[in-house]
Amino acid sequence: MSTIVSCLDIVQIFCDVDDYCNHWENLWQQVLYAIALQVIVKVKLFLLIITKHFNLLKHFVLEILPLPKPLLAAL
């Protein structure tokens, strides 16, 4: 027995597959956006920590350590 697939059936199958792909593409983009936001927050926090530690180090070097004047000029 052979079955004949009409053109309308092929179009319907294509439309169903396209709807499925569009649905999952939207979900995947939302997941990627959420991951990107998490990465951005972590990078900002990391940069904040580095900046704070650099400022503390700079304060320590400039005000606490008794360095000669030529070394202070290099900072």
FILO-835385 format. One record per residue: x, y, z of N, C-alpha, C in turn; residue in three letters; residue number from 0. Coordinates in pm, whole numbers, plus 50000, padded with zeros to 5 digits. Each point is the difference from the previous one (the first is absolute). Example, Ala and Ser with C-alpha at 12.3 -4.5 7.8 and 13.67 -1.06 7.14 Angstrom:
<sites>
<site n_px="51319" n_py="49431" n_pz="50780" ca_px="49911" ca_py="50119" ca_pz="50000" c_px="50090" c_py="50120" c_pz="50000" res="ALA" n="0"/>
<site n_px="49965" n_py="50105" n_pz="49928" ca_px="50082" ca_py="50119" ca_pz="50006" c_px="49923" c_py="50109" c_pz="50073" res="SER" n="1"/>
</sites>
This chain:
<sites>
<site n_px="50083" n_py="49881" n_pz="50000" ca_px="49917" ca_py="50119" ca_pz="50000" c_px="50087" c_py="50125" c_pz="50000" res="MET" n="0"/>
<site n_px="49972" n_py="50085" n_pz="49911" ca_px="50075" ca_py="50126" ca_pz="49997" c_px="49908" c_py="50114" c_pz="50039" res="SER" n="1"/>
<site n_px="50057" n_py="50092" n_pz="50071" ca_px="49921" ca_py="50117" ca_pz="50041" c_px="50049" c_py="50120" c_pz="49922" res="THR" n="2"/>
<site n_px="49909" n_py="50082" n_pz="49963" ca_px="50034" ca_py="50121" ca_pz="49925" c_px="49990" c_py="50118" c_pz="50098" res="ILE" n="3"/>
<site n_px="50110" n_py="50072" n_pz="50012" ca_px="50003" ca_py="50115" ca_pz="50088" c_px="49967" c_py="50122" c_pz="49918" res="VAL" n="4"/>
<site n_px="49899" n_py="50068" n_pz="50041" ca_px="49961" ca_py="50119" ca_pz="49924" c_px="50091" c_py="50117" c_pz="50036" res="SER" n="5"/>
<site n_px="49996" n_py="50099" n_pz="49918" ca_px="50082" ca_py="50120" ca_pz="50020" c_px="49957" c_py="50070" c_pz="50128" res="CYS" n="6"/>
<site n_px="49873" n_py="49997" n_pz="50033" ca_px="49949" ca_py="50064" ca_pz="50121" c_px="50058" c_py="49932" c_pz="50124" res="LEU" n="7"/>
<site n_px="50015" n_py="49869" n_pz="49997" ca_px="50059" ca_py="49929" ca_pz="50113" c_px="50146" c_py="50041" c_pz="50020" res="ASP" n="8"/>
<site n_px="50075" n_py="50015" n_pz="49893" ca_px="50140" ca_py="50039" ca_pz="50011" c_px="50011" c_py="50142" c_pz="50056" res="ILE" n="9"/>
<site n_px="49914" n_py="50088" n_pz="49954" ca_px="50000" ca_py="50137" ca_pz="50051" c_px="49965" c_py="50001" c_pz="50149" res="VAL" n="10"/>
<site n_px="49904" n_py="49919" n_pz="50040" ca_px="49961" ca_py="49993" ca_pz="50141" c_px="50116" c_py="49946" c_pz="50085" res="GLN" n="11"/>
<site n_px="50066" n_py="49898" n_pz="49949" ca_px="50115" ca_py="49945" ca_pz="50074" c_px="50110" c_py="50106" c_pz="50012" res="ILE" n="12"/>
<site n_px="50028" n_py="50070" n_pz="49892" ca_px="50101" ca_py="50105" ca_pz="50004" c_px="49963" c_py="50108" c_pz="50101" res="PHE" n="13"/>
<site n_px="49874" n_py="50041" n_pz="50000" ca_px="49954" ca_py="50104" ca_pz="50094" c_px="50012" c_py="49952" c_pz="50145" res="CYS" n="14"/>
<site n_px="49966" n_py="49874" n_pz="50026" ca_px="50011" ca_py="49947" ca_pz="50135" c_px="50147" c_py="49997" c_pz="50046" res="ASP" n="15"/>
<site n_px="50087" n_py="49956" n_pz="49912" ca_px="50142" ca_py="49995" ca_pz="50034" c_px="50054" c_py="50141" c_pz="50021" res="VAL" n="16"/>
<site n_px="49960" n_py="50093" n_pz="49917" ca_px="50045" ca_py="50139" ca_pz="50013" c_px="49951" c_py="50061" c_pz="50132" res="ASP" n="17"/>
<site n_px="49876" n_py="49975" n_pz="50037" ca_px="49947" ca_py="50049" ca_pz="50128" c_px="50079" c_py="49942" c_pz="50117" res="ASP" n="18"/>
<site n_px="50030" n_py="49872" n_pz="49991" ca_px="50077" ca_py="49932" ca_pz="50105" c_px="50139" c_py="50064" c_pz="50013" res="TYR" n="19"/>
<site n_px="50067" n_py="50020" n_pz="49887" ca_px="50133" ca_py="50059" ca_pz="50002" c_px="49998" c_py="50144" c_pz="50052" res="CYS" n="20"/>
<site n_px="49901" n_py="50077" n_pz="49960" ca_px="49989" ca_py="50138" ca_pz="50049" c_px="49979" c_py="50003" c_pz="50151" res="ASN" n="21"/>
<site n_px="49918" n_py="49910" n_pz="50050" ca_px="49974" ca_py="49993" ca_pz="50144" c_px="50128" c_py="49971" c_pz="50076" res="HIS" n="22"/>
<site n_px="50075" n_py="49899" n_pz="49956" ca_px="50123" ca_py="49963" ca_pz="50069" c_px="50110" c_py="50103" c_pz="49980" res="TRP" n="23"/>
<site n_px="50001" n_py="50068" n_pz="49888" ca_px="50099" ca_py="50105" ca_pz="49979" c_px="49977" c_py="50115" c_pz="50099" res="GLU" n="24"/>
<site n_px="49874" n_py="50037" n_pz="50021" ca_px="49969" ca_py="50105" ca_pz="50097" c_px="50041" c_py="49959" c_pz="50141" res="ASN" n="25"/>
<site n_px="49971" n_py="49876" n_pz="50036" ca_px="50040" ca_py="49952" ca_pz="50133" c_px="50151" c_py="49999" c_pz="50015" res="LEU" n="26"/>
<site n_px="50071" n_py="49957" n_pz="49896" ca_px="50146" ca_py="49993" ca_pz="50005" c_px="50059" c_py="50141" c_pz="50012" res="TRP" n="27"/>
<site n_px="49944" n_py="50097" n_pz="49931" ca_px="50050" ca_py="50137" ca_pz="50010" c_px="49977" c_py="50056" c_pz="50140" res="GLN" n="28"/>
<site n_px="49888" n_py="49965" n_pz="50065" ca_px="49976" ca_py="50043" ca_pz="50137" c_px="50103" c_py="49939" c_pz="50094" res="GLN" n="29"/>
<site n_px="50034" n_py="49874" n_pz="49979" ca_px="50101" ca_py="49934" ca_pz="50083" c_px="50136" c_py="50068" c_pz="49980" res="VAL" n="30"/>
<site n_px="50037" n_py="50025" n_pz="49874" ca_px="50127" ca_py="50066" ca_pz="49973" c_px="50005" c_py="50140" c_pz="50061" res="LEU" n="31"/>
<site n_px="49890" n_py="50072" n_pz="49995" ca_px="49993" ca_py="50134" ca_pz="50059" c_px="50019" c_py="49993" c_pz="50151" res="TYR" n="32"/>
<site n_px="49937" n_py="49902" n_pz="50064" ca_px="50014" ca_py="49984" ca_pz="50145" c_px="50145" c_py="49966" c_pz="50036" res="ALA" n="33"/>
<site n_px="50063" n_py="49913" n_pz="49922" ca_px="50140" ca_py="49964" ca_pz="50025" c_px="50089" c_py="50122" c_pz="49981" res="ILE" n="34"/>
<site n_px="49975" n_py="50077" n_pz="49896" ca_px="50081" ca_py="50120" ca_pz="49974" c_px="49987" c_py="50099" c_pz="50114" res="ALA" n="35"/>
<site n_px="49879" n_py="50018" n_pz="50054" ca_px="49981" ca_py="50090" ca_pz="50113" c_px="50078" c_py="49953" c_pz="50122" res="LEU" n="36"/>
<site n_px="50000" n_py="49870" n_pz="50025" ca_px="50075" ca_py="49947" ca_pz="50113" c_px="50150" c_py="50025" c_pz="49982" res="GLN" n="37"/>
<site n_px="50048" n_py="49982" n_pz="49879" ca_px="50142" ca_py="50022" ca_pz="49973" c_px="50035" c_py="50147" c_pz="50018" res="VAL" n="38"/>
<site n_px="49914" n_py="50089" n_pz="49952" ca_px="50025" ca_py="50143" ca_pz="50012" c_px="50004" c_py="50042" c_pz="50147" res="ILE" n="39"/>
<site n_px="49908" n_py="49947" n_pz="50080" ca_px="49999" ca_py="50033" ca_pz="50143" c_px="50127" c_py="49950" c_pz="50067" res="VAL" n="40"/>
<site n_px="50043" n_py="49879" n_pz="49967" ca_px="50122" ca_py="49946" ca_pz="50059" c_px="50123" c_py="50081" c_pz="49959" res="LYS" n="41"/>
<site n_px="50007" n_py="50042" n_pz="49875" ca_px="50114" ca_py="50079" ca_pz="49953" c_px="50002" c_py="50135" c_pz="50071" res="VAL" n="42"/>
<site n_px="49883" n_py="50064" n_pz="50014" ca_px="49996" ca_py="50128" ca_pz="50069" c_px="50043" c_py="49986" c_pz="50145" res="LYS" n="43"/>
<site n_px="49956" n_py="49894" n_pz="50065" ca_px="50040" ca_py="49976" ca_pz="50139" c_px="50150" c_py="49976" c_pz="50009" res="LEU" n="44"/>
<site n_px="50054" n_py="49922" n_pz="49908" ca_px="50143" ca_py="49972" ca_pz="49997" c_px="50080" c_py="50129" c_pz="49980" res="PHE" n="45"/>
<site n_px="49956" n_py="50085" n_pz="49907" ca_px="50069" ca_py="50126" ca_pz="49976" c_px="49992" c_py="50093" c_pz="50121" res="LEU" n="46"/>
<site n_px="49887" n_py="49998" n_pz="50068" ca_px="49985" ca_py="50079" ca_pz="50122" c_px="50097" c_py="49954" c_pz="50107" res="LEU" n="47"/>
<site n_px="50013" n_py="49870" n_pz="50016" ca_px="50093" ca_py="49944" ca_pz="50100" c_px="50144" c_py="50036" c_pz="49963" res="ILE" n="48"/>
<site n_px="50036" n_py="49987" n_pz="49873" ca_px="50135" ca_py="50034" ca_pz="49957" c_px="50028" c_py="50148" c_pz="50025" res="ILE" n="49"/>
<site n_px="49905" n_py="50086" n_pz="49967" ca_px="50018" ca_py="50144" ca_pz="50020" c_px="50017" c_py="50032" c_pz="50147" res="THR" n="50"/>
<site n_px="49920" n_py="49941" n_pz="50084" ca_px="50009" ca_py="50025" ca_pz="50144" c_px="50136" c_py="49955" c_pz="50053" res="LYS" n="51"/>
<site n_px="50046" n_py="49882" n_pz="49959" ca_px="50129" ca_py="49952" ca_pz="50046" c_px="50115" c_py="50086" c_pz="49948" res="HIS" n="52"/>
<site n_px="49988" n_py="50047" n_pz="49877" ca_px="50104" ca_py="50088" ca_pz="49945" c_px="50005" c_py="50129" c_pz="50079" res="PHE" n="53"/>
<site n_px="49884" n_py="50057" n_pz="50033" ca_px="49998" ca_py="50123" ca_pz="50078" c_px="50059" c_py="49979" c_pz="50139" res="ASN" n="54"/>
<site n_px="49971" n_py="49886" n_pz="50061" ca_px="50060" ca_py="49971" ca_pz="50130" c_px="50151" c_py="49985" c_pz="49990" res="LEU" n="55"/>
<site n_px="50046" n_py="49933" n_pz="49895" ca_px="50143" ca_py="49984" ca_pz="49979" c_px="50067" c_py="50135" c_pz="49977" res="LEU" n="56"/>
<site n_px="49938" n_py="50083" n_pz="49919" ca_px="50054" ca_py="50132" ca_pz="49972" c_px="50008" c_py="50082" c_pz="50129" res="LYS" n="57"/>
<site n_px="49897" n_py="49996" n_pz="50082" ca_px="50000" ca_py="50069" ca_pz="50130" c_px="50113" c_py="49947" c_pz="50088" res="HIS" n="58"/>
<site n_px="50016" n_py="49869" n_pz="50002" ca_px="50105" ca_py="49938" ca_pz="50081" c_px="50138" c_py="50046" c_pz="49954" res="PHE" n="59"/>
<site n_px="50022" n_py="50000" n_pz="49869" ca_px="50131" ca_py="50037" ca_pz="49946" c_px="50028" c_py="50149" c_pz="50021" res="VAL" n="60"/>
<site n_px="49900" n_py="50083" n_pz="49977" ca_px="50023" ca_py="50144" ca_pz="50005" c_px="50005" c_py="50054" c_pz="50143" res="LEU" n="61"/>
<site n_px="49923" n_py="49944" n_pz="50091" ca_px="49986" ca_py="50062" ca_pz="50131" c_px="50060" c_py="49919" c_pz="50114" res="GLU" n="62"/>
<site n_px="50014" n_py="49873" n_pz="49984" ca_px="50046" ca_py="49917" ca_pz="50112" c_px="50146" c_py="49962" c_pz="49984" res="ILE" n="63"/>
<site n_px="50040" n_py="49960" n_pz="49881" ca_px="50140" ca_py="49963" ca_pz="49979" c_px="50087" c_py="50124" c_pz="49989" res="LEU" n="64"/>
<site n_px="50112" n_py="50002" n_pz="50068" ca_px="50091" ca_py="50115" ca_pz="49986" c_px="50091" c_py="49980" c_pz="49878" res="PRO" n="65"/>
<site n_px="49951" n_py="50043" n_pz="49884" ca_px="50078" ca_py="49985" ca_pz="49876" c_px="50072" c_py="50130" c_pz="49968" res="LEU" n="66"/>
<site n_px="50114" n_py="49989" n_pz="49936" ca_px="50070" ca_py="50121" ca_pz="49956" c_px="49918" c_py="50074" c_pz="49893" res="PRO" n="67"/>
<site n_px="50024" n_py="50128" n_pz="49985" ca_px="49923" ca_py="50085" ca_pz="49909" c_px="50005" c_py="49954" c_pz="49854" res="LYS" n="68"/>
<site n_px="50112" n_py="49955" n_pz="49944" ca_px="50000" ca_py="49955" ca_pz="49859" c_px="49905" c_py="49882" c_pz="49976" res="PRO" n="69"/>
<site n_px="49987" n_py="49911" n_pz="50096" ca_px="49909" ca_py="49887" ca_pz="49983" c_px="49855" c_py="50046" c_pz="50007" res="LEU" n="70"/>
<site n_px="49971" n_py="50098" n_pz="50083" ca_px="49864" ca_py="50051" ca_pz="50009" c_px="49959" c_py="50069" c_pz="49872" res="LEU" n="71"/>
<site n_px="50093" n_py="50064" n_pz="49932" ca_px="49968" ca_py="50070" ca_pz="49876" c_px="49961" c_py="49900" c_pz="49890" res="ALA" n="72"/>
<site n_px="50053" n_py="49880" n_pz="50007" ca_px="49968" ca_py="49899" ca_pz="49898" c_px="49857" c_py="49951" c_pz="50013" res="ALA" n="73"/>
<site n_px="49939" n_py="50011" n_pz="50118" ca_px="49863" ca_py="49956" ca_pz="50018" c_px="49908" c_py="50107" c_pz="49950" res="LEU" n="74"/>
</sites>
